[in-house]
Amino acid sequence: MIPLVLNAESDAEAPFVTRLASRRSADPRESFCLSSTPTQSLWCGMEGLFTLAHPMDALTGDVVLVDPSARRAERLLRAGSPHNSLLVTEQCDQLCVMCSQPPKKTHRDRFEHFETACRLAEQGSVIGITGGEPTLHMGPLLAMIERLLADRPDLGFHILSNGQHFDAANTARLAGRLRTNIVWGIPLYAADAPLHDHIVGKPGAFERLIASFAHLLVAGARIELRTVMLEDNLDALAGLARFVAHNLPHIEQWSLMGLENIGFARRRWDALHVDLRARFAPVGNALDQASLYGVPVRLFNIPLCHIPPEFRDYAVASISDWKQRFAPACEGCAARANCAGFFEWHPDHLVEKVVPL
């Protein structure tokens, strides 16, 4: 597992963002390495000297947020990684049964640091924005992205949202510069309100979500529809495919996603998890329905050997590199490079049930 938070020591008076470089440069936003061992590196920048509990070679090019009082550094943007995301809040107004990031009541406003980090991002980066629910802070969020795109139009953003906070007031704003540079990843778990509302733990969520989709459609927003496959909604997936085809034909992609064994899902795993090796038929039916109606659909977070051969072309190597793992038996698999593998915290007894291709 790739560490995203490192022990750090700094005499700076406040948290700061910097990009790590192997040698001194003319850019004052960069810090350069003075020395490095296999376990620690010493850096120098505008905020003075600081140490990170990681070697230089693994950090060069990263954009980090150093917090002196907490004695830690967050690797906000890792060099060369397509899986960078910023956790902008841990607040949320839903309580999904399988939530991987259980919400908190408090909010730490770090938009200033995140904006600085994005300005230091590699050319053409697509940066994830996640939570909690980012649109609970819609104003600061959109303002940050608008400022960034004014100077860095090469950047793209993939924002995960529960879709509860879009209305006519922000339609025009979303239809402007933001339209082409943002993809909204929005979950829909069933075609009927009671089941969707049950899964997200919020009465009325389905109705509000459908209203939000209408506003996003008017804005011409780019949407990735996301559905986590659970015991609760497995048999409803084919119906959801037809609903999407008839009511949300403008989406860019429908992502059917395997369950992550973390957060709320960990203690409810036996009740929520579906072993797709034995019960893929409802998923296959949904994929067939989506394809029949022209809905672009993909499978996320599922190892290729757990998918019947005729459906493997739908699969995406989707799990972020920092939390991805494979079974020892996967070493000799010819399909490993194109496989999602497993989440780092997937149950060991299930990880071992692989069949190299």
RALIN-V209004 format. One line per field, one symbol per residue. phi: phi as a letter, one per 20 degrees, with the letter a starting at -180 (. if undefined). A space follows every 50 residues. Layout:
phi->???
This chain:
phi->.efdccfbcbefebgbdbdecfbfceefedddeeabcfcbcdccbfeneb dceafggedgnfdcdedffelbcdefcegmeedebdeeadebdccffdge cgfceecdfcgffffgfffeffgmfddfcbbkdgffcggfffffffffff dcfffccddebemecebffdffffeegfgeecdeececdaecfgfgfffe mbgnffffffffgffffffmfecdeccfecgfdgfeffffgffffedcfe feaddecffdebmfffedgfedfdeffdcegffgfffffffgemefccdd mcfgfedggfdffefcfefggfcdbcfgffgeffdgfddfmcfgdfggfe ffedcge
